Amino acid sequence: MGNMSELQEREQQLQGMGASLPRKEDARFIRGQGSYVDDVKLPGMLFGALVRSPYAHARIKSIDKTRALASPGVVAVLTADDLKPVNLHWMPTLGGDVQAVLADKKVCFQMQEVAMVLATDRYAAADGAALVEVDYEELPAIVDPKKSMLPDAPVIREDIADKKEVGHGPRTHPNHIFTWEAGDKAAADAAFANAAITVKEEILNPRVHPCPLETCGCVASFSKPTGQLTVYLTSQAPHLVRTVLAMLSGIAESKIRVVSGDIGGGFGNKVPVYPGYVAAIVASIVTGVPVKWIESRIDNISTTGFARDYHGVGELAADANGRIKGLRFTALADHGAFNSHVSATKFPAGLFSICTGSYDIPNAYCRVDAVYTNKAPGGVAYRCSLRVTEAVYLIERMIDVLAQKLGIDKAEIRRRNFVRAEQFPYTTSLGWTMDSGNYEPALDKVLKAVDYDGLRREQAEKRAKGELMGIGISTFTEIVGAGPTKVCDILGIGLFDSCEIRVHPTGGVIARLGTMSQGQGHATTYAQIIATELGLPASDIVVEEGDTDKAPYGAGTWGSRSTPVSGAATAQAARKIREKARKIAAHLLEVGEGDLDWEVDRFRVKGNPEQAKTMKEICMVAHTGNLPAGMEQGLNAVSYYDPPNMTYPFGAYVCVVDIDKYTGETKVRRFYALDDCGTRINPMIIEGQIHGGLTEAFAVAMGQQMPFDENGNHLGNSLMDYFLPTAVETPHWETDHTVTPCPHHPLGAKGVAESPHVGGIPCISNAVIDAFAHLGVTHMDMPHSAYRVWRQCHALGIDRH
């Protein structure tokens, strides 16, 4: 064995797992050298602009293209009638529904796509779109999902009005999509019937929007001579999009190339296939020239994948000591005009059944009813895994409500109900097997760090003086790493992932993966995994994603699945290479493979450590003839990883707020976040991801909402109205961690990027509501804007003295 200083020096040179290595990607971004879809310029390219409906619900009586076609630079105007000959006027959705590409006879939400104008430049296309004359007959709109299934409710989807089911079980109304249930209702009902204490609240997760930096767009280029279709696209899942495009177009998937370069953030918004993509592809097929479509910010907020819009009812049953005996959660899910929600096929309501959270609840039942309304479709998991934010928000709010009714401290009631460390692996009453966790020490560490007892004493003093101070706690468990093909697929495609590694003679490495970075630092993190596994410097490792002609098939990046799934594939591919390297080293050193020890970046002979071969030496030999008999040259490997289970990162957060009772202004004085994501690959990147997730949690809890009037008009679709916090509004975040490795992951990693969003929202909300708890307030719906908080103060009469 080498001495410790030498080993440490070699490890530092590798910059492998555990090192806080700055992101490789940042150098080009801060120099303005990113390559986005709108940077793509191809010869002869046309520009597409969409004509959108001003009405949320209306019949299309006629479309007159005459004035638009006469406008300078306009080449063509496409409508549904132009798409029908190629059978592309409807497209499948990731929710198992179909959606109009361009509206056919009827529009079902405001700003629905009605026509695409093609022109020689972007401005001419916009001018032409303004000249398309559409004659509408306005119809009554439904914006409240609670009215969607009334007997006299207008039928939104006349194309499927007579269908008894649309992929997820029987429908009970033309505006009903599905009913999904989990758990044992009879057992849960019995627990409530026999409980000493029960609590119940209506809890809204309002409709919000991920709002990434770059809007959605594409450049479609179809070559008539070769039949090849190339699409430059803002996509988090390029391979899945390629498969959908093959299903749509009839073009062989081998002739479709999807390229996602720098996509400027995603947060779930860039998983679906949008009508603008399909219209641009059809336009390129028809014209034979490339077509670019880039949406505006207003288009992006108005029509692309929203999140939440879950109208929930939470119920807990407990004994007099606060030990939870039963849970019942139901939700009415507003899916908009088409069921475009991104969810695994077998879980139409996503992973909502993780709603038992970090708690040992013996009896539970949950149900989600999804309905159509006259709003934009495309529900996505905004920085969470398929409805987990909704589930965690419900349980974390309800456990506070229970504590308040019983007069038990909100930290103490969590301790009494935690799944204990010795209970893992723990199967919840809703069917998920959580692999590992250690909740109480994490909570205790946070409470000690913030002096929780001191904060409660301070709060009591402030309350005595009529001041408002709130302390919020969230002890959440996430479920990420979608995920095992046995339970998770999209349109039948399993959610495995992949990595291909090629090692060059001089020790440089190129790794290609099926994920797609949007700021998570993949080029750095994956390189660090390979550096540790192969003993080759991370600086010499190049990571490529996003090009379906280069990378092996993968399900993309969303739901915190990159490290749990693709990180595992990367480690396994590297280990295949290392095992071949071991055989080569044994051959060169003239010993058996079992006589070798692996040490940082080389194989040493046991008992004779001076005899060794470094990985760089082995890389060169692997490309020469001095190899074991029958061995092929090269050091390459491909690995596909289908995880045996999800992973379950968790956290304990505390938030302290001060509220001005005269204005409703809420200031986050302190926010302390402890996360456990298992093995930590790059602490610096982890901290950055936590800061980002907490900032988005702050945005949702304190200001984000997509409001509509009774006619379906969107009232907040620009950044003048929609809240995106800047550095001015964003609180200071304090971060901490514990490490509980995942037992089934090759690296013990669990994923982290979405946890702070999932846990941060209820923590902030709990803090705001806690400020009013002594006045009898048990719940306030988000967002907790100054006006809404002031209204609560005014209703209580505390703003007048």
C-alpha positions in Angstrom: 0.0 0.0 0.0 1.2 3.5 -0.7 1.7 5.9 2.2 -1.3 8.1 3.2 0.0 11.3 1.8 0.7 9.7 -1.5 -2.7 8.2 -1.6 -4.4 11.5 -0.7 -2.4 13.3 -3.4 -3.5 10.8 -6.0 -7.1 11.0 -4.9 -7.0 14.8 -5.1 -5.6 14.6 -8.6 -8.5 12.4 -9.6 -11.2 14.8 -8.3 -13.6 11.9 -7.9 -16.6 11.3 -5.7 -16.7 13.5 -2.6 -14.7 16.3 -4.1 -16.4 19.8 -4.3 -15.4 20.2 -7.9 -16.6 23.3 -9.7 -19.0 22.5 -12.6 -17.2 22.0 -15.9 -20.2 23.5 -17.7 -20.0 26.9 -16.1 -17.0 28.2 -18.1 -18.9 28.4 -21.4 -22.1 29.7 -19.8 -20.6 32.6 -18.0 -18.8 33.5 -21.3 -22.1 33.5 -23.2 -21.1 30.4 -25.2 -24.1 28.2 -24.5 -25.8 26.7 -27.6 -29.5 26.9 -27.4 -32.2 25.9 -29.9 -32.8 29.5 -31.0 -29.1 29.6 -31.8 -29.6 27.0 -34.5 -29.6 28.5 -38.0 -30.0 26.2 -41.1 -29.9 27.2 -44.8 -33.3 28.0 -46.2 -35.0 27.9 -42.8 -38.5 29.2 -42.4 -40.0 30.5 -39.2 -43.3 29.4 -37.7 -45.7 31.5 -35.6 -48.8 30.0 -34.0 -52.3 31.5 -34.2 -53.9 31.0 -30.8 -57.5 31.2 -29.6 -58.6 34.2 -27.5 -61.4 32.0 -26.1 -61.2 29.2 -23.5 -64.1 27.3 -25.2 -65.5 28.0 -28.6 -66.4 26.5 -31.9 -64.4 27.3 -35.0 -66.8 28.3 -37.7 -64.2 29.3 -40.3 -60.5 30.1 -40.8 -59.7 32.6 -43.5 -56.0 32.6 -44.6 -56.3 35.1 -47.4 -54.9 38.2 -45.8 -52.1 36.3 -44.1 -51.0 34.6 -47.3 -50.8 38.0 -49.0 -48.6 39.4 -46.3 -44.9 39.9 -47.3 -42.7 36.9 -46.5 -45.5 34.5 -45.6 -45.1 31.2 -47.4 -47.9 29.1 -46.0 -50.6 28.8 -43.4 -51.3 25.4 -41.8 -54.5 24.4 -40.1 -56.0 21.1 -38.9 -57.3 20.4 -42.4 -53.7 20.6 -43.8 -52.5 18.1 -41.2 -55.3 15.6 -41.8 -53.9 14.1 -45.0 -50.8 13.0 -43.1 -52.9 12.0 -40.0 -51.1 14.4 -37.8 -53.9 16.7 -36.6 -54.1 14.7 -33.3 -51.2 13.4 -31.3 -50.8 11.0 -28.3 -50.1 12.5 -24.9 -47.9 11.1 -22.2 -51.0 10.7 -20.1 -52.5 8.2 -22.5 -55.0 10.7 -24.1 -54.9 12.4 -27.5 -54.5 16.1 -28.0 -55.3 18.3 -31.0 -52.1 19.6 -32.7 -54.1 22.4 -34.4 -57.6 22.8 -33.2 -60.2 20.9 -35.3 -63.6 22.6 -35.2 -63.3 23.5 -31.6 -61.0 25.1 -29.0 -60.9 23.9 -25.4 -58.6 26.4 -23.7 -57.5 29.9 -24.1 -54.5 30.3 -26.4 -55.0 26.8 -27.9 -53.1 26.3 -31.2 -55.3 27.0 -34.2 -52.9 27.5 -37.1 -49.2 27.9 -37.9 -48.0 30.6 -40.2 -44.7 30.0 -42.1 -42.6 32.9 -43.2 -39.1 33.8 -44.2 -38.3 35.5 -40.9 -39.8 35.6 -37.4 -41.3 39.1 -37.8 -43.1 38.2 -41.0 -44.5 35.1 -39.4 -45.8 37.1 -36.5 -47.3 39.6 -38.8 -49.0 36.9 -40.8 -50.4 35.2 -37.7 -52.1 38.5 -36.7 -53.8 38.5 -40.1 -55.4 35.0 -39.9 -59.1 35.6 -39.5 -60.9 33.0 -37.3 -64.6 33.1 -36.8 -65.5 31.7 -33.3 -68.7 30.9 -31.6 -68.0 31.3 -27.9 -69.2 28.5 -25.5 -69.6 28.4 -21.7 -66.3 27.6 -20.0 -65.5 25.5 -16.9 -62.6 26.7 -14.8 -63.6 25.3 -11.5 -63.0 21.5 -11.4 -65.6 21.1 -8.7 -68.2 22.1 -11.3 -66.8 19.9 -14.1 -68.9 16.9 -13.3 -72.2 18.6 -12.6 -75.1 17.1 -14.6 -75.5 20.2 -16.7 -71.8 21.0 -17.1 -70.7 21.8 -20.7 -69.0 18.8 -22.4 -65.4 19.9 -23.0 -64.1 16.9 -25.0 -66.8 16.1 -27.5 -64.3 13.9 -29.4 -64.4 11.4 -26.5 -67.7 12.2 -24.9 -69.1 8.7 -25.5 -66.0 6.8 -24.4 -66.5 4.8 -21.3 -62.8 5.0 -20.4 -59.7 6.7 -21.7 -57.0 4.4 -20.5 -57.3 4.4 -16.7 -60.6 2.8 -15.8 -64.3 3.7 -16.1 -65.5 7.2 -16.5 -68.6 8.6 -14.7 -69.1 11.8 -16.7 -68.0 13.2 -20.1 -65.6 15.5 -18.2 -64.2 12.7 -16.0 -60.8 11.3 -16.9 -60.1 8.6 -14.2 -60.5 7.6 -10.6 -57.4 6.2 -9.0 -57.2 4.6 -5.6 -54.6 3.1 -3.3 -54.7 1.6 0.2 -57.4 -0.2 2.2 -60.5 2.0 2.5 -62.3 -0.3 4.8 -59.4 -0.4 7.2 -58.9 3.3 7.1 -62.6 3.9 7.7 -62.5 1.6 10.7 -59.5 3.4 12.1 -61.4 6.7 11.9 -64.5 5.1 13.5 -62.5 4.0 16.5 -60.2 7.0 16.8 -60.1 9.3 19.8 -59.1 12.3 17.7 -59.8 13.1 14.0 -58.9 16.2 12.0 -59.9 17.3 8.5 -58.9 20.1 6.2 -59.5 21.2 2.6 -56.0 21.9 1.2 -55.3 23.4 -2.2 -52.2 23.0 -4.2 -52.8 25.9 -6.7 -51.9 25.7 -10.4 -48.3 27.0 -10.9 -45.8 27.0 -13.7 -42.1 25.9 -13.7 -41.1 28.9 -15.9 -37.6 27.9 -17.0 -35.2 30.5 -18.3 -35.5 29.4 -21.9 -38.9 28.9 -23.4 -39.8 25.8 -25.5 -39.0 25.6 -29.2 -37.6 23.5 -32.0 -35.9 23.4 -35.3 -37.3 20.6 -37.5 -35.3 19.6 -40.6 -36.7 16.9 -42.9 -34.6 15.7 -45.8 -36.8 14.4 -48.7 -33.9 12.6 -50.5 -32.9 10.5 -47.4 -36.1 10.5 -45.4 -34.1 11.6 -42.4 -35.8 13.9 -39.8 -33.5 15.9 -37.5 -35.1 17.9 -34.7 -33.2 20.3 -32.4 -35.5 20.5 -29.4 -35.8 21.8 -25.9 -36.4 18.4 -24.3 -35.5 16.8 -21.0 -36.1 13.3 -22.5 -34.8 13.2 -26.1 -35.1 9.5 -26.6 -38.7 9.3 -25.4 -39.5 12.2 -27.8 -37.9 10.3 -30.7 -40.1 7.3 -30.0 -43.2 9.5 -29.8 -42.2 11.2 -33.1 -41.8 7.8 -34.8 -45.2 6.8 -33.5 -46.7 10.0 -34.8 -45.1 10.4 -38.2 -44.6 6.8 -39.3 -40.9 7.6 -40.0 -38.6 4.8 -38.9 -37.1 5.7 -35.5 -33.7 4.9 -37.0 -34.2 7.9 -39.3 -35.1 10.3 -36.6 -32.5 12.3 -34.7 -33.4 14.4 -31.7 -30.8 16.8 -30.4 -31.2 18.7 -27.2 -28.3 21.1 -26.6 -28.4 23.6 -23.8 -32.1 23.8 -22.9 -32.0 26.6 -20.3 -33.7 24.9 -17.4 -36.6 22.4 -17.4 -38.1 21.6 -14.0 -40.5 19.2 -15.8 -41.7 21.8 -18.3 -39.7 20.3 -21.1 -40.7 16.6 -20.8 -43.9 16.7 -22.9 -44.3 16.9 -26.6 -46.1 20.1 -27.5 -48.2 20.9 -30.5 -45.7 23.6 -31.7 -43.1 20.8 -32.1 -45.4 18.7 -34.2 -46.6 21.5 -36.3 -43.0 22.6 -37.1 -42.1 19.0 -38.0 -45.1 18.7 -40.3 -44.3 22.0 -41.9 -40.7 20.8 -42.6 -42.0 17.5 -44.1 -44.4 19.5 -46.3 -42.0 22.2 -47.4 -38.8 20.2 -47.5 -36.9 23.0 -45.7 -36.0 23.5 -42.0 -38.7 25.2 -39.8 -38.0 26.9 -36.5 -40.6 27.6 -33.9 -39.8 29.4 -30.7 -42.5 30.4 -28.3 -42.9 33.6 -26.4 -42.8 33.9 -22.6 -46.5 34.5 -22.5 -47.1 31.4 -24.7 -44.9 29.4 -22.4 -46.7 30.3 -19.2 -50.1 30.1 -20.8 -49.9 26.8 -22.7 -47.0 24.5 -21.6 -46.9 22.1 -18.8 -48.3 23.5 -15.6 -48.0 21.8 -12.2 -50.3 21.0 -9.2 -53.9 22.2 -9.4 -54.8 19.5 -6.8 -57.9 20.3 -4.7 -57.3 18.0 -1.7 -59.0 16.9 1.5 -56.8 15.6 4.2 -57.9 13.5 7.2 -56.0 12.0 10.1 -57.2 9.8 12.9 -55.1 9.4 16.1 -55.2 8.4 19.7 -55.0 10.9 22.5 -51.2 10.8 22.5 -51.0 11.8 18.9 -50.1 8.4 17.5 -51.6 8.4 14.0 -53.9 5.4 13.4 -55.4 6.2 10.0 -55.1 8.5 7.0 -57.6 9.4 4.3 -56.6 11.7 1.5 -58.7 12.5 -1.5 -58.0 15.0 -4.3 -59.7 16.5 -7.3 -57.1 16.9 -10.0 -57.7 19.6 -12.7 -56.0 18.3 -15.8 -57.1 21.0 -18.2 -58.5 20.3 -21.6 -56.5 17.2 -22.5 -54.9 14.6 -20.2 -51.3 15.4 -20.9 -50.1 14.9 -17.4 -46.7 13.3 -17.3 -47.1 10.2 -15.2 -46.1 6.5 -15.3 -48.7 4.4 -17.2 -49.6 2.3 -14.1 -49.8 5.4 -11.9 -52.2 7.9 -13.6 -52.1 10.1 -10.4 -48.3 9.6 -10.2 -46.6 8.7 -6.9 -49.3 10.5 -4.8 -49.5 7.4 -2.7 -46.3 8.3 -1.0 -48.5 10.6 1.1 -47.9 8.7 4.3 -44.5 10.5 4.3 -42.0 9.7 7.0 -44.6 8.3 9.3 -45.6 4.9 10.5 -49.3 5.0 9.7 -50.9 1.5 9.8 -54.1 2.3 7.9 -54.3 4.6 4.9 -56.5 5.2 1.8 -56.1 7.8 -0.9 -58.1 8.6 -4.0 -57.6 11.0 -6.9 -60.3 12.0 -9.4 -59.1 13.7 -12.5 -61.3 15.9 -14.6 -61.2 18.1 -17.7 -61.6 21.8 -17.5 -61.1 24.7 -20.0 -57.5 25.3 -19.1 -54.3 24.5 -20.8 -53.2 20.8 -20.4 -49.8 19.3 -19.7 -49.4 18.8 -16.0 -45.8 18.2 -15.1 -43.8 17.3 -12.0 -42.5 20.8 -11.2 -39.2 19.9 -9.5 -40.7 16.8 -8.0 -41.4 13.2 -8.9 -44.9 12.8 -10.4 -47.2 14.5 -7.8 -45.0 13.9 -4.8 -45.1 17.6 -3.9 -48.9 17.4 -3.6 -48.6 14.3 -1.4 -45.9 15.7 0.9 -47.7 19.0 1.3 -50.9 17.2 2.4 -49.2 15.1 5.1 -47.0 17.8 6.4 -49.9 20.2 6.6 -52.2 17.7 8.3 -49.7 16.6 10.9 -49.4 20.2 11.9 -53.2 20.4 12.1 -53.3 17.3 14.3 -50.6 18.7 16.6 -52.5 21.9 17.0 -55.8 20.1 17.9 -54.0 18.0 20.5 -51.8 20.8 21.9 -48.7 18.7 21.2 -45.5 20.4 20.0 -45.1 20.0 16.2 -41.7 18.5 16.5 -42.8 16.1 19.2 -45.7 14.8 17.2 -43.4 14.0 14.4 -41.1 12.0 16.7 -44.0 10.0 18.0 -44.9 8.9 14.5 -41.6 8.5 12.6 -40.8 5.2 11.0 -37.9 4.1 13.2 -34.5 3.2 11.7 -34.8 -0.4 12.7 -38.0 -0.8 10.8 -36.3 -0.3 7.4 -36.9 -1.6 4.8 -40.4 -0.4 5.6 -43.5 -1.1 3.5 -46.1 1.6 3.9 -49.8 0.9 4.2 -50.1 2.3 0.6 -47.6 -0.2 -0.8 -44.2 1.5 -1.2 -41.2 -0.2 0.3 -38.9 2.6 1.7 -35.4 1.2 1.6 -33.6 3.3 4.3 -34.0 6.3 6.6 -33.0 7.7 9.9 -35.4 10.5 10.6 -35.2 11.4 14.3 -31.4 12.1 14.4 -31.9 14.4 11.4 -34.7 16.3 13.1 -32.7 16.5 16.4 -29.7 17.9 14.6 -31.8 20.7 13.0 -33.6 21.6 16.2 -30.4 21.9 18.0 -28.8 24.0 15.3 -31.6 26.6 15.3 -32.2 26.5 19.1 -35.8 25.4 18.6 -36.7 25.7 22.3 -35.3 29.2 22.3 -37.4 30.1 19.2 -40.5 28.8 20.9 -39.8 30.9 24.0 -39.3 34.0 21.8 -42.5 33.2 19.9 -44.5 33.1 23.2 -43.0 36.5 24.2 -43.9 38.0 20.8 -47.4 36.6 20.9 -47.9 38.2 24.3 -47.1 41.6 22.7 -49.4 41.0 19.8 -46.6 40.3 17.3 -46.7 37.5 14.6 -43.9 35.0 14.5 -44.2 31.6 12.9 -42.0 28.5 13.1 -42.5 25.9 10.4 -41.2 22.3 10.4 -41.1 19.8 7.6 -39.8 16.3 8.0 -40.4 14.8 4.6 -39.6 11.7 2.6 -39.2 12.0 -1.2 -39.6 9.1 -3.7 -37.3 9.5 -6.7 -35.4 7.6 -9.3 -38.2 6.6 -11.6 -37.8 3.9 -11.9 -38.3 0.2 -11.8 -39.8 -0.9 -15.1 -41.9 -3.4 -13.2 -43.9 -0.4 -11.8 -42.9 2.6 -14.0 -43.2 3.2 -17.7 -44.4 5.9 -20.0 -46.4 4.8 -23.0 -45.1 1.3 -22.4 -41.4 2.2 -22.4 -39.5 1.2 -19.3 -37.8 3.9 -17.3 -34.3 2.3 -17.2 -31.3 4.4 -18.1 -27.9 3.9 -19.7 -24.3 4.8 -20.0 -21.7 4.0 -22.7 -18.0 4.6 -21.7 -15.1 4.6 -24.2 -11.5 4.8 -22.8 -8.9 6.1 -25.2 -5.2 4.9 -25.4 -3.9 7.8 -23.4 -6.5 7.5 -20.7 -9.0 10.1 -21.9 -12.6 9.0 -21.5 -15.8 9.9 -23.3 -19.1 8.9 -21.6 -22.5 9.1 -23.3 -25.7 8.9 -21.3 -29.5 8.8 -21.9 -30.1 11.6 -19.4 -30.3 15.3 -20.2 -28.8 18.0 -18.1 -30.6 21.3 -17.5 -28.2 22.7 -14.9 -27.7 19.8 -12.6 -24.0 19.5 -13.3 -24.1 16.2 -15.1 -20.8 16.7 -17.0 -19.1 17.1 -13.6 -20.9 14.6 -11.5 -20.8 11.7 -14.0 -17.1 12.4 -14.6 -16.5 12.2 -10.9 -18.2 8.8 -10.7 -16.1 7.5 -13.5 -12.9 9.0 -12.0 -13.4 7.1 -8.8 -14.3 3.9 -10.4 -11.6 3.9 -13.1 -8.8 5.9 -11.4 -8.6 8.4 -14.3 -8.8 12.2 -13.7 -12.2 13.8 -13.9 -10.6 16.6 -16.0 -9.9 14.0 -18.8 -13.5 12.7 -18.9 -15.9 14.2 -21.4 -19.7 13.6 -20.8 -22.2 13.8 -23.7 -26.0 13.8 -23.5 -28.9 14.9 -25.5 -28.1 13.5 -29.0 -30.1 10.4 -29.8 -27.6 9.5 -32.6 -24.8 9.3 -30.0 -26.2 8.3 -26.6 -27.7 4.9 -25.8 -31.4 4.9 -25.1 -32.5 6.5 -21.8 -35.6 8.0 -20.3 -34.1 11.4 -19.7 -33.8 13.7 -16.7 -36.8 14.5 -14.5 -38.0 13.2 -11.2 -34.5 13.3 -9.7 -33.6 10.2 -11.6 -30.2 11.1 -13.0 -28.0 10.0 -10.1 -30.3 7.2 -8.8 -30.7 5.6 -12.3 -28.1 6.9 -14.8 -25.5 7.4 -12.1 -25.9 3.7 -11.3 -25.6 2.8 -15.0 -22.4 4.9 -15.1 -20.9 3.1 -12.1 -21.8 -0.3 -13.6 -20.3 0.5 -17.0 -17.1 1.7 -15.3 -16.9 -1.4 -13.2 -17.1 -3.6 -16.4 -14.1 -1.7 -17.7 -12.2 -2.0 -14.5 -12.7 -5.8 -14.4 -11.3 -6.0 -17.9 -8.4 -3.8 -16.8 -7.8 -6.2 -13.9 -7.4 -9.1 -16.3 -4.9 -7.0 -18.4 -3.0 -6.0 -15.2 -2.8 -9.6 -14.0 -1.5 -10.6 -17.5 1.2 -7.9 -17.4 2.2 -8.6 -13.8 2.1 -12.4 -14.4 -0.1 -13.0 -11.4 -3.7 -14.2 -10.9 -6.5 -11.7 -10.9 -7.2 -12.6 -7.2 -3.6 -11.6 -6.4 -4.4 -7.9 -7.2 -5.7 -5.1 -5.0 -7.3 -2.0 -6.4 -5.8 1.2 -5.0 -7.1 4.6 -6.2 -5.7 4.6 -9.8 -3.8 1.3 -10.1 -3.7 -2.5 -9.4 -1.0 -3.6 -6.9 0.2 -7.1 -6.3 -0.8 -8.3 -2.8 2.2 -8.6 -0.6 4.4 -6.9 -3.2 3.0 -3.4 -3.6 5.9 -2.1 -5.6 4.6 -4.3 -8.5 1.8 -2.3 -9.9 0.1 -1.1 -13.1 -1.6 2.2 -13.3 -4.9 2.6 -15.2 -3.2 4.9 -17.7 -0.6 2.2 -18.4 -3.4 -0.3 -18.9 -5.3 2.0 -21.2 -2.4 2.1 -23.6 -1.8 -1.6 -23.4 -5.5 -2.3 -24.1 -5.0 -0.8 -27.6 -1.9 -2.8 -28.4 -1.3 -6.5 -28.9 0.1 -7.4 -25.5 -3.2 -8.8 -24.1 -4.4 -12.0 -22.6 -5.1 -14.7 -25.3 -8.5 -14.2 -26.9 -9.1 -10.7 -25.5 -10.3 -8.0 -27.8 -8.6 -4.6 -27.8 -10.1 -1.6 -26.2 -11.7 -0.5 -23.0 -15.3 0.1 -23.7 -18.6 -0.8 -22.0 -22.3 -0.1 -22.1 -24.6 -0.6 -19.2 -28.4 -0.4 -18.9 -29.7 0.0 -15.4 -33.3 -0.9 -14.3 -33.4 -0.2 -10.6 -35.0 -2.7 -8.2 -36.7 0.0 -6.3 -37.1 3.8 -6.1 -34.8 5.7 -3.8 -36.1 7.6 -0.7 -34.1 10.8 0.2 -35.4 12.7 3.1 -34.9 15.9 5.0 -35.7 17.9 8.1 -36.3 21.7 7.6 -37.1 24.6 9.9 -38.4 28.0 8.8 -38.9 31.1 10.9 -41.0 34.0 9.7 -42.0 37.4 11.0 -45.2 38.9 9.7 -46.3 42.5 9.7 -49.9 42.4 10.8 -50.7 45.8 9.2 -49.4 45.0 5.7 -49.3 41.2 5.6 -45.6 41.3 4.6 -43.9 38.1 5.5 -40.1 37.9 6.0 -38.3 34.6 6.2 -35.9 35.3 9.0 -34.2 31.9 9.0 -34.4 28.7 7.0 -32.4 25.7 8.0 -32.4 22.7 5.6 -30.9 19.3 6.4 -31.0 16.8 3.5 -30.1 13.2 3.4 -29.4 12.1 -0.2 -27.3 9.0 0.6 -23.8 9.0 -0.7 -22.8 12.6 -1.7 -20.9 12.7 -5.0 -20.2 16.5 -5.2 -21.1 18.5 -2.1 -20.8 21.8 -4.0 -23.3 20.8 -6.7 -25.6 19.3 -4.0 -25.6 22.6 -2.1 -26.3 24.5 -5.4 -29.2 22.2 -6.2 -30.6 22.6 -2.7 -30.4 26.4 -3.0 -32.2 26.3 -6.3 -34.9 23.9 -5.0 -35.5 26.0 -1.9 -35.8 29.2 -4.0 -38.5 27.6 -6.2 -40.2 26.4 -3.0 -40.2 29.9 -1.7 -41.7 31.1 -5.0 -44.5 28.6 -4.8 -45.3 29.1 -1.2 -45.2 32.9 -1.2 -46.4 34.0 -4.6 -46.8 31.6 -7.5 -50.3 31.0 -8.9 -51.9 30.8 -12.3 -55.3 32.6 -11.9 -58.3 32.4 -14.3 -61.5 34.4 -14.5 -64.9 32.6 -14.9 -64.6 32.7 -18.7 -61.2 30.9 -18.7 -59.1 34.0 -19.4 -55.6 33.6 -18.0 -54.9 36.5 -15.6 -51.2 36.0 -14.9 -49.3 34.9 -18.0 -46.4 37.3 -18.1 -43.5 38.0 -15.8 -45.1 41.2 -14.8 -47.7 39.1 -13.0 -46.1 35.7 -12.3 -43.8 35.7 -9.4 -40.2 34.7 -10.0 -38.0 35.6 -7.0 -34.7 37.3 -7.6 -31.8 37.6 -5.3 -33.6 40.6 -3.6 -36.5 38.5 -2.4 -34.8 35.2 -1.9 -34.0 34.3 1.8 -30.6 33.2 3.0 -30.5 29.4 3.0 -28.6 27.4 5.7 -27.8 23.8 4.6 -26.8 20.7 6.5 -26.8 17.0 5.9 -26.7 13.4 7.2 -25.8 10.4 5.1 -27.9 7.3 5.0 -26.8 5.3 2.0 -29.3 3.6 -0.3 -28.8 -0.2 0.2 -29.7 -1.2 -3.4 -27.9 1.5 -5.3 -24.3 0.7 -6.6 -23.1 4.0 -5.1 -25.5 4.3 -2.2 -26.8 7.5 -3.8 -30.5 8.7 -3.6 -30.8 11.9 -5.6 -31.4 15.4 -4.1 -32.4 18.2 -6.6 -36.1 17.9 -6.0 -36.1 17.3 -2.3 -35.7 20.9 -1.3 -38.7 21.9 -3.4 -40.8 19.1 -2.0 -39.9 19.8 1.6 -39.5 23.5 1.4 -43.0 24.4 0.3 -44.8 22.9 3.4 -42.1 24.1 5.7 -42.6 27.8 4.6 -46.4 27.3 4.5 -46.4 25.7 8.0 -44.4 28.7 9.3 -46.8 31.2 8.0 -49.8 29.4 9.4 -48.0 28.8 12.7 -47.9 32.5 13.2 -51.7 32.5 13.4 -52.1 29.1 15.2 -52.6 30.7 18.7 -55.6 32.6 17.2 -57.3 29.4 16.1 -56.2 29.4 12.4 -55.6 25.8 11.3 -55.0 26.3 7.6 -54.4 29.0 4.9 -54.1 28.2 1.3 -51.0 29.2 -0.7 -49.7 31.4 -2.0 -49.0 33.4 1.1 -48.7 36.8 -0.7 -48.8 40.0 1.4 -52.3 40.7 0.4 -53.6 37.2 1.2 -51.8 37.2 4.6 -53.2 40.7 5.3 -56.7 39.5 4.6 -56.2 36.8 7.3 -55.0 39.5 9.7 -58.0 41.7 8.8 -60.5 38.8 9.2 -59.1 38.3 12.7 -59.2 42.0 13.4 -55.6 42.1 14.5 -54.6 44.8 11.9 -56.6 47.4 13.8 -54.7 47.5 17.0 
